[in-house]
């Protein structure tokens, strides 16, 4: 993925001499960031040699003895890519379900993220 972690690790591998292709489900890098930042980041990464497959998703991966064969579904249909290594960087998820937040008045949304107001404060007093 073309989030912060995927771009960071990809740029390290590229600087070490690897050919890096980042497959991203959304249509831009750093989804959720300011669009100007996204465009400039992608340009900078492309200058480092990283390649991007945006609006694409890996639908299958089969590990061989010395490589991995990926099936990628994108704008132009499905294609196969062979790689020496595969790094999966697919985001993060809230890990709040066992903290007992409901016992202290902190509410979470359906994804487990803590609900906050416009000042990034919870609705629970003093938290």
ChimeraX attribute file (.defattr): number of C-alpha atoms within 10 A of each C-alpha:
attribute: neighborCount
match mode: 1-to-1
recipient: residues
	/A:1	26
	/A:2	26
	/A:3	18
	/A:4	14
	/A:5	15
	/A:6	21
	/A:7	20
	/A:8	13
	/A:9	14
	/A:10	25
	/A:11	20
	/A:12	14
	/A:13	14
	/A:14	17
	/A:15	14
	/A:16	9
	/A:17	10
	/A:18	14
	/A:19	15
	/A:20	21
	/A:21	18
	/A:22	21
	/A:23	23
	/A:24	24
	/A:25	19
	/A:26	15
	/A:27	12
	/A:28	19
	/A:29	26
	/A:30	22
	/A:31	16
	/A:32	9
	/A:33	11
	/A:34	9
	/A:35	13
	/A:36	9
	/A:37	12
	/A:38	16
	/A:39	14
	/A:40	12
	/A:41	15
	/A:42	20
	/A:43	13
	/A:44	12
	/A:45	18
	/A:46	13
	/A:47	10
	/A:48	15
	/A:49	18
	/A:50	21
	/A:51	16
	/A:52	19
	/A:53	20
	/A:54	18
	/A:55	15
	/A:56	21
	/A:57	19
	/A:58	17
	/A:59	10
	/A:60	11
	/A:61	15
	/A:62	10
	/A:63	14
	/A:64	10
	/A:65	6
	/A:66	8
	/A:67	13
	/A:68	16
	/A:69	17
	/A:70	19
	/A:71	17
	/A:72	19
	/A:73	19
	/A:74	17
	/A:75	11
	/A:76	8
	/A:77	8
	/A:78	13
	/A:79	11
	/A:80	13
	/A:81	12
	/A:82	15
	/A:83	15
	/A:84	13
	/A:85	11
	/A:86	15
	/A:87	10
	/A:88	10
	/A:89	17
	/A:90	13
	/A:91	11
	/A:92	6
	/A:93	9
	/A:94	10
	/A:95	10
	/A:96	13
	/A:97	12
	/A:98	7
	/A:99	8
	/A:100	10
	/A:101	14
	/A:102	11
	/A:103	8
	/A:104	10
	/A:105	13
	/A:106	16
	/A:107	17
	/A:108	17
	/A:109	9
	/A:110	7
	/A:111	11
	/A:112	13
	/A:113	14
	/A:114	17
	/A:115	14
	/A:116	15
	/A:117	8
	/A:118	6
	/A:119	6
	/A:120	9
	/A:121	13
	/A:122	17
	/A:123	14
	/A:124	13
	/A:125	9
	/A:126	6
	/A:127	9
